[in-house]
Amino acid sequence: MSVTLESATANLIAVIDAAAHEWLVRCVTKTYVQQLGTPRLEVEEKLVAAAQAAAEQGRAYIAAELSRELSKDVDEQRVNPLQVLRNAVTFPTRVLQEFGVPTVRRDEMDARMMPDDVFGLSPAHWTDVHESLLEPGVIWGAAKAHKVLQRRREEGKLDES
């Protein structure tokens, strides 16, 4: 069975959409607890409500960005799906800042590459979001690479030797 880039893209978008909300909420709650400890009940209710609202905004952002970017021709795509997820950490970051959570210490390269990710929320791998993203993410990457290589062969830009 052959996987097309179109089917791999549709599957990846669906799996990301299913995992995004929970991941964005977890970014807030896990970081809050790591930095400040378990919140009092009244804080926890407000924190979870703010995290849920931010996660919905983040999920909508992710869906729109993935749809916009991955609908482009492969040679026109400038942002990959994992980068879209990295950019979406602005939503939980805003909540953590609103609740006065201290930023985390990051290594120099991390801070230089993602200066706005002051809580270190950006996923490095698919599984940092959810383990269900690993296989569709790898399949999408392979399907895109296949498409690019096929095109370069057709253009005579790939040495076959």
C-alpha positions as CSV (number, residue, x, y, z in Angstrom):
1,M,0.0,0.0,0.0
2,S,1.4,3.4,-1.1
3,V,0.9,6.4,1.1
4,T,0.4,9.7,-0.7
5,L,1.6,13.0,0.7
6,E,-2.0,14.2,0.7
7,S,-3.2,11.2,2.8
8,A,-0.2,11.5,5.2
9,T,-0.9,15.2,5.6
10,A,-4.6,14.7,6.3
11,N,-3.8,12.0,8.9
12,L,-1.1,14.1,10.6
13,I,-3.4,17.1,10.8
14,A,-6.2,14.9,12.3
15,V,-3.8,13.4,14.9
16,I,-2.3,16.7,15.9
17,D,-5.8,18.2,16.2
18,A,-6.9,15.4,18.5
19,A,-3.8,15.9,20.8
20,A,-3.3,19.7,20.7
21,H,-5.9,20.8,23.3
22,E,-4.7,18.3,26.0
23,W,-1.1,19.1,25.3
24,L,-1.6,22.9,25.6
25,V,-3.5,22.5,28.9
26,R,-0.8,20.2,30.2
27,C,1.9,22.8,29.3
28,V,0.2,25.2,31.7
29,T,-0.7,22.8,34.6
30,K,2.6,20.9,34.6
31,T,4.7,24.0,34.5
32,Y,2.7,25.7,37.2
33,V,3.1,22.7,39.5
34,Q,6.9,22.4,38.7
35,Q,7.5,26.0,39.3
36,L,5.2,26.8,42.2
37,G,3.8,23.6,43.6
38,T,0.2,22.5,43.8
39,P,-2.1,25.6,43.6
40,R,-4.8,26.3,46.1
41,L,-8.3,25.2,44.9
42,E,-9.4,28.7,44.0
43,V,-6.2,29.3,42.0
44,E,-6.4,25.9,40.4
45,E,-10.0,26.5,39.1
46,K,-9.0,29.8,37.5
47,L,-5.8,28.3,36.2
48,V,-7.5,25.4,34.6
49,A,-10.2,27.6,33.1
50,A,-7.6,30.0,31.6
51,A,-5.5,27.0,30.4
52,Q,-8.6,25.5,28.7
53,A,-9.5,28.8,27.0
54,A,-5.9,29.3,25.8
55,A,-5.8,25.7,24.6
56,E,-8.8,26.2,22.4
57,Q,-7.2,29.3,20.9
58,G,-4.0,27.4,20.4
59,R,-5.8,24.5,18.8
60,A,-7.6,26.8,16.4
61,Y,-4.2,28.5,15.6
62,I,-2.6,25.1,15.0
63,A,-5.4,23.9,12.7
64,A,-5.3,27.1,10.7
65,E,-1.6,27.2,10.4
66,L,-1.3,23.6,9.4
67,S,-4.0,23.9,6.9
68,R,-2.4,27.1,5.4
69,E,1.1,25.8,5.3
70,L,0.6,22.2,4.3
71,S,-1.8,23.1,1.5
72,K,1.1,24.9,-0.2
73,D,3.3,23.1,-2.8
74,V,6.2,21.2,-1.1
75,D,8.7,23.7,-2.6
76,E,6.8,26.6,-1.1
77,Q,6.4,25.2,2.5
78,R,8.6,27.2,4.9
79,V,7.3,25.9,8.2
80,N,7.0,22.2,9.2
81,P,4.2,20.9,11.4
82,L,6.5,20.6,14.5
83,Q,7.4,24.3,14.1
84,V,3.7,25.1,14.1
85,L,3.4,23.3,17.4
86,R,6.5,25.2,18.7
87,N,4.9,28.5,17.7
88,A,1.7,27.6,19.5
89,V,3.4,27.6,23.0
90,T,2.6,31.3,23.0
91,F,-0.9,30.4,24.2
92,P,0.1,28.5,27.4
93,T,3.0,31.0,27.9
94,R,0.5,33.8,28.2
95,V,-1.5,32.0,30.9
96,L,1.6,31.2,32.9
97,Q,2.7,34.8,32.8
98,E,-0.7,36.0,33.8
99,F,-0.5,33.7,36.9
100,G,2.9,35.0,37.8
101,V,4.8,31.7,37.2
102,P,8.5,32.2,37.2
103,T,10.3,31.4,34.0
104,V,12.5,28.3,33.7
105,R,16.2,28.2,33.3
106,R,17.1,27.1,29.7
107,D,20.4,26.3,28.1
108,E,22.0,28.9,25.9
109,M,21.2,27.3,22.6
110,D,17.5,26.8,23.5
111,A,17.2,30.5,24.6
112,R,18.9,31.7,21.4
113,M,16.8,29.5,19.1
114,M,13.5,30.1,20.8
115,P,13.8,33.4,22.8
116,D,10.1,33.8,23.5
117,D,9.7,30.2,24.9
118,V,10.6,31.4,28.4
119,F,9.0,28.3,30.0
120,G,10.7,25.7,27.7
121,L,7.4,24.4,26.4
122,S,8.4,23.9,22.7
123,P,8.4,20.3,21.7
124,A,11.7,18.9,20.4
125,H,10.0,15.7,19.2
126,W,6.5,14.5,18.2
127,T,6.3,12.5,21.4
128,D,6.8,15.7,23.5
129,V,3.2,16.5,22.4
130,H,1.8,13.0,22.4
131,E,3.1,9.6,21.5
132,S,0.3,9.2,18.9
133,L,2.1,11.8,16.7
134,L,5.3,9.9,16.2
135,E,4.1,7.5,13.4
136,P,2.0,10.0,11.5
137,G,4.8,12.6,11.8
138,V,7.5,10.2,10.5
139,I,5.2,9.0,7.7
140,W,4.4,12.6,6.7
141,G,8.1,13.5,6.6
142,A,8.9,10.4,4.5
143,A,6.0,11.2,2.1
144,K,7.2,14.8,1.7
145,A,10.8,13.7,1.1
146,H,9.6,11.2,-1.5
147,K,7.6,13.9,-3.3
148,V,10.6,16.3,-3.3
149,L,13.0,13.6,-4.5
150,Q,10.6,12.5,-7.2
151,R,10.3,16.1,-8.4
152,R,14.1,16.7,-8.4
153,R,14.5,13.5,-10.5
154,E,11.9,14.7,-13.0
155,E,13.7,18.1,-13.1
156,G,17.0,16.4,-13.7
157,K,18.5,17.9,-10.5
158,L,19.2,14.7,-8.8
159,D,22.3,12.6,-9.6
160,E,21.2,9.0,-9.9
161,S,24.7,7.6,-9.7
